[in-house]
Amino acid sequence: MTKLHIKKAEHATVRNDMHGFTLIEMLVVLIILSILAAIAIPSYRQYAVRNAENDVQAKMLQLEIELERWRAKSLTYQGFQPRIIDSSNNTVTHGYADSPATNKTIYVPDGSDASNYRYKITLVDGDTPANSLVNTAVNATGRTWKMIAEPKGSGITTYASRMMMNSAGLRCKNTSKSTFDETHADCETGQEEW
């Protein structure tokens, strides 16, 4: 009986010593996790940038359709105001995010504002880019339009492209960090079609 009791005690002692991990096991797990993180973080960043770019392209195409509908009714782009959808109470209004200051800015995604947007679209008269399409009293011709989409300078969209679209059919984006604005004719050096 004492031999059996001693074997049980030795077995219990061995089990108590088996708790935990060795240093090598922990290092192997850390190396595997760091490799996965090194692959996953850049992939997520690329996905998030591509998603933001696709959102702004869709919004620009939607604005193009709204502009053409406006022109079909009014025979000019002058006076155009984009649709604003308020998702909190499902209402649709018309106007700009910076109304009445300049009447040029639209934030993407829908429902965002100057503090939480990913892209800011500036919509101006194509012939006189200093003027908004809304105000009919200024020297905006209303015959053409131009949109510039600029990513927010902080957060994930720091790495996103600037985009331009106009009524003549130009759709370009600039993958380099060169800046262009509504006074430029195209997307400058580093441009590509989208």
C-alpha positions in Angstrom: 0.0 0.0 0.0 2.9 2.3 0.6 4.3 1.7 -2.8 1.0 2.7 -4.5 0.8 5.8 -2.3 4.3 6.8 -3.2 3.7 6.3 -7.0 0.6 8.5 -6.7 2.6 11.2 -5.0 5.3 11.1 -7.6 2.8 11.3 -10.4 1.1 14.3 -8.8 4.4 16.1 -8.4 5.3 15.5 -12.0 1.9 17.0 -13.1 2.4 20.1 -11.0 5.7 20.7 -12.7 4.1 20.6 -16.2 2.2 23.9 -16.0 3.3 26.8 -18.2 5.3 27.2 -21.4 8.9 27.2 -22.1 10.7 30.3 -23.3 11.3 28.7 -26.7 7.6 27.9 -27.2 6.6 31.5 -26.3 9.2 32.9 -28.7 8.0 30.7 -31.5 4.4 32.0 -30.9 5.6 35.6 -30.8 7.5 35.2 -34.1 4.4 33.6 -35.8 2.2 36.4 -34.5 4.6 39.2 -35.7 4.8 37.6 -39.1 1.0 37.5 -39.4 0.7 41.1 -38.2 3.4 42.2 -40.7 1.2 40.8 -43.5 -2.2 41.7 -42.1 -1.7 45.4 -41.3 -0.5 46.6 -44.7 -3.2 44.5 -46.4 -5.9 46.1 -44.2 -4.5 49.5 -45.0 -4.6 48.8 -48.7 -8.2 47.5 -48.3 -9.3 50.6 -46.4 -7.7 53.0 -48.9 -9.2 51.2 -51.8 -12.6 51.2 -50.1 -12.4 55.0 -49.5 -11.4 55.6 -53.1 -14.3 53.4 -54.4 -16.7 55.3 -52.1 -15.6 58.7 -53.5 -15.7 57.5 -57.1 -19.2 56.2 -56.6 -20.2 59.6 -55.1 -18.6 61.5 -57.9 -20.5 59.4 -60.5 -23.7 59.9 -58.5 -23.1 63.7 -58.6 -22.4 63.5 -62.3 -25.9 61.9 -62.8 -27.5 64.5 -60.6 -25.7 67.3 -62.5 -26.9 65.9 -65.9 -30.5 65.7 -64.6 -30.3 69.3 -63.4 -29.0 70.4 -66.7 -31.7 68.6 -68.6 -34.3 70.5 -66.6 -32.6 73.9 -66.4 -30.4 73.9 -69.5 -27.5 74.9 -67.3 -25.5 73.6 -64.4 -25.9 76.9 -62.6 -28.0 76.7 -59.4 -27.2 72.9 -58.9 -27.5 71.6 -55.3 -26.7 67.9 -54.6 -29.0 65.6 -52.6 -28.1 65.2 -48.9 -29.6 62.1 -47.3 -30.0 62.2 -43.5 -29.8 58.6 -42.4 -31.0 59.4 -38.8 -34.5 60.3 -40.0 -34.5 59.1 -43.6 -35.0 62.6 -45.1 -33.6 64.0 -48.3 -32.6 67.6 -48.7 -30.5 69.6 -51.2 -27.4 71.6 -50.5 -23.7 71.6 -49.6 -21.9 70.7 -46.4 -20.4 74.2 -46.3 -23.6 76.1 -47.2 -23.9 79.0 -47.3 -20.2 79.9 -46.9 -18.9 78.7 -50.4 -21.4 76.2 -51.6 -18.7 74.0 -53.0 -18.0 71.1 -50.5 -19.4 67.6 -50.3 -18.1 65.2 -47.7 -17.8 61.4 -48.2 -19.1 59.1 -46.9 -22.7 60.3 -46.6 -23.5 61.7 -43.2 -19.9 62.8 -42.5 -18.9 66.4 -41.8 -15.6 68.4 -41.5 -14.5 66.4 -38.4 -15.0 62.8 -39.6 -14.9 62.7 -43.4 -12.6 60.5 -45.5 -12.8 62.5 -48.7 -13.8 66.1 -49.4 -15.3 66.8 -52.9 -15.1 70.4 -54.2 -17.6 71.1 -57.0 -17.0 74.2 -59.0 -17.9 75.9 -62.3 -15.6 74.5 -65.0 -15.0 77.8 -66.8 -14.5 79.9 -63.6 -13.3 77.5 -60.9 -13.3 80.2 -58.2 -17.1 80.2 -58.4 -19.7 77.8 -57.1 -22.4 76.4 -59.4 -25.1 77.5 -56.9 -25.0 81.2 -56.9 -26.6 82.6 -60.1 -25.6 86.2 -59.3 -21.8 85.6 -59.8 -20.0 85.2 -63.1 -20.3 81.4 -63.1 -21.2 80.4 -66.7 -22.9 77.1 -65.7 -21.9 75.5 -69.0 -19.3 73.1 -67.4 -18.3 71.7 -64.0 -15.3 70.2 -62.3 -15.0 68.1 -59.2 -11.9 67.6 -57.1 -11.8 64.8 -54.4 -9.2 65.3 -51.8 -8.5 62.7 -49.1 -8.3 63.7 -45.4 -4.7 64.4 -44.5 -4.8 62.2 -41.4 -5.8 58.6 -40.6 -6.0 55.8 -43.1 -6.8 58.1 -46.1 -3.4 59.8 -45.8 -2.3 57.2 -48.4 -5.2 57.7 -50.8 -5.2 59.3 -54.2 -6.5 62.8 -55.2 -9.2 62.6 -57.9 -10.6 64.8 -60.6 -13.7 64.6 -62.8 -15.2 67.1 -65.2 -18.1 67.6 -67.6 -15.8 66.9 -70.6 -15.4 63.3 -69.5 -12.0 63.5 -67.7 -11.7 61.0 -64.8 -8.3 60.9 -63.3 -6.5 60.2 -60.1 -3.1 61.1 -58.8 -1.3 58.4 -56.9 1.8 60.6 -56.2 1.7 63.2 -53.5 1.7 66.1 -55.9 -1.1 68.6 -55.2 -3.6 70.0 -57.7 -6.7 72.0 -57.3 -9.7 73.1 -59.3 -7.6 75.5 -61.4 -5.6 72.6 -63.0 -6.7 71.1 -66.2 -5.8 67.5 -65.2 -4.3 65.4 -62.4 -0.7 66.5 -63.0 2.3 64.2 -62.9 1.5 60.7 -61.8 -2.0 60.7 -63.0 -4.0 57.6 -64.2 -7.5 57.1 -65.4 -10.1 55.5 -63.2 
